[in-house]
Amino acid sequence: MKSDKIHIGSLIQQKVKEKSLSVTQFAEFINLSRGAVYNIYESTSIDIDLLQKISDVLDYDFIENHYVKRTNMDSDYAIITFLDESAIPETLPENSILFKRTVNN
């Protein structure tokens, strides 16, 4: 596995800038204070529920695009994400890990 870590706070800050949101606007969207947002920007780890909320607000899937794909490239197993059990193929690669992803309506 690669030793370099994802700096999730920097990635979130980059996506906030790409969306042309101020810190105040972003803080309001995720129901946190401005100070909490600055703490997120400095963080190298984050609560998964908060990351999902941020992903929804920024319309960018941090979990899929940075954690799952990166892990998948550096490992001996396949990570397969699915939305519905009917979408799972009958045969899967050996050592597969399945993640059920929910879609919020």
N, C-alpha and C positions, 0 to 999 in steps of 0.2 A: 504494500500500500504506500502511496506517496506520503511524504512527511509534511509537505506544505499544506496548511489548513486554509479553509475558506474563511474569510473575514466577512461574516454575514452582515455585520453592521455597515460596513463600507458598501456592500452590494445594495442594501436597502437604501442607503443615502443616495447612491447613484440613481436608482430607479425613481426615488422621490424627485430628484432634480430633473430627470427625463420627463416626468409627468408635469413639470413646472408647478409643483406644489411648494408652498412655504412650509416651514416647520410648524407654524401655528395651524395651518389647514390640515396637514398630515396628522398632527396630534389630535385634532378634533375628530377626524375620520376614524381613528383607532381608539378614541376615548381615553387618551392619556395626556399628561402634561407635556409642555415643551421640554422640560428637564428630562422627563422619561424618554422622549424621542432622542435627545442628545446622548443619553445613556445607551440607547439601542445602537446608535451610530458607532459608538466606541466598543460595542460588544463583539466578541468572537463566538458567542453561543447565544441561543435564544430559546425561550419556551415554544414548544411546537404549536400550541393553540394560538399564541400571539403571532407566530410566523404565518399561520394559516389566515388569520385576520388581515395581516399586512399584505399577504398574497392576493386576497380578495379585493382589498382597497386599491392596490396598485395594478391589478389585473395582470399579475406576473406570478407564475408558479415557482417560487424559490425552492420548494421541496423537490419537485421533479427536475428542474433545470440545474440545480447545483448539488443536491445531496444524492439523489437516486442515480443520476447519470454518472456522476463522478465515482460513486461506490461501485457501480456496475463495471466501469472501465478497469478498475484496479483489483478485481476479485475473481475468485474461481467459481462464482455462481452467477446466475442470471436473475435479475430483478424484473418482475413483470407486473405492470400496473393495469388494473382492469376496473371497469365501472359496473359491470353486471356479471353475475356468475355464468350466464349463458354465453358470454364472450370468451370464456376460458377454453382453449383448445383441448382436445382429448389427450394429446400427448404434449408434455412439456420437457424442456431441456433438464438434464440431471442437475440436481442441486439448485433448483429454481426456488425463488422466494416470491410469494404472491402478495401484493398489496391491493386491498380494495379501496378505491377512491370514491368518495361521495361527491355528488354534485348538488350544490345549494340552489334551490329554485327561488 
